Amino acid sequence: MNEQVPGPLSIPALWCPIPGGVHPQRDAITDFQLEWSVRHRLAVGGHEIARLAGADIGGLAARFVPRATLTGARTLAALLTLTFVIDDLNDDGRLRGRPGDFARYAAALSHALDPRRLAEPADPPVRALHDIGRRVRRAMSPALAARLVRDFRVTLAAEVRESANNARRVPPDLDTYVRNRLATTWVLPLAGLAAAVDGVEPALADLDRPEVRALTEMTSLILGWDNDICGYAKDRHDGSGDVNNLPDVLARTTGAGPARALAQAVSMRDQVLGHWLRLSHQVDRSSDPALSGYLANLASMIRGHLDWAATCPRHTVPQGGAVVRITHTRDAYEAATPDPLGLPAIAWWSTLPETIAG
């Protein structure tokens, strides 16, 4: 049972031996992100603009792709902004608890990435996404752009499923949660864009290699689990629940209390990160510069998200300050923690050849 406990819940320091980095033109990326958001009316009025600035989405983009061209980093910042807007509409905004309305809105967003002209008038996020589509088509090959659009639509479908679960208070089992969480982080389309923003583009055949697909999925799950773990203390402080949060899912499925469920979540996250580090090292040894750059951007996404979360208001609690701490040392956890690689949704990672998986 996920019973309440007195006092604040302490989030363990999160292990990440990946070095951090930030784009040398971070200020220019942030300036563009705010100007672009206001121009597309994603933030209206002083309060909304201040809230958007406080989220430091431009800083997050600068950490995700520290070696990108300025144009590429700006496009990634715009796409990141849309992911925040869509999540906020679904989680806290006018579409919260309305999965049918959100599904219809997701359909409009999905069509916004098509090259044809939008009908007038259009909702600001829809028009902003149409602009991103134009930027994406200029930044990459048609094949990679089509892949990004596909992954964006896969993510939207996962968000619709999550919205329905939350509205009906239907708690998923662990495997169902993991299967959906692979998409709801938005890492799949963001990684597609990250494949091109450095000025070179890996071959699609390389991106489709099983080990590279596994690394992309692991990146998505690590970011999703880090977000769940970092937000857990704040959610409990605020009294808000989320049937799609990893510690809460573990509490239901293992019978653990909040502190134990949190420790289980961190252990599962560490197991996947350890697997990512071994596999990435093996793949990078035989990669060309374009694929190595893609792997480096995946690494930057994992560490950059943690560095951003350590200072972002989304992951602070009143009078408690930041809940995110980063360590280069991996802690040991009890063997009772569920084995993430045994879950059907991601068990295929374990089938990769030993010479690659390490």
Salt bridges, closest charged atoms under 4 A:
GLU35 OE2 - ARG39 NE 2.70
ASP56 OD2 - ARG26 NH2 2.99
ASP56 OD2 - ARG63 NH1 3.72
ASP88 OD2 - ARG51 NH1 3.67
ASP88 OD1 - ARG314 NH2 3.14
ASP101 OD2 - ARG98 NH2 2.51
ASP101 OD1 - ARG104 NH2 2.40
ASP114 OD2 - HIS111 ND1 3.72
ASP114 OD2 - ARG116 NH1 3.14
ASP114 OD1 - ARG153 NH2 2.82
GLU120 OE2 - ARG127 NH1 3.27
ASP123 OD1 - ARG94 NH2 3.54
ASP131 OD2 - HIS40 NE2 3.74
ASP131 OD1 - ARG134 NH2 3.08
ASP131 OD2 - ARG135 NE 2.79
ASP151 OD1 - ARG150 NH2 3.09
ASP175 OD2 - ARG179 NH2 3.00
ASP206 OD1 - ARG209 NH1 3.85
ASP208 OD1 - ARG147 NH1 2.63
GLU211 OE2 - ARG209 NH2 2.71
ASP226 OD1 - ARG269 NE 2.58
ASP228 OD1 - ARG181 NH2 2.96
ASP238 OD1 - HIS237 ND1 3.60
ASP270 OD1 - ARG269 NH1 2.92
ASP307 OD1 - ARG303 NE 2.97
GLU334 OE1 - ARG260 NH2 3.88
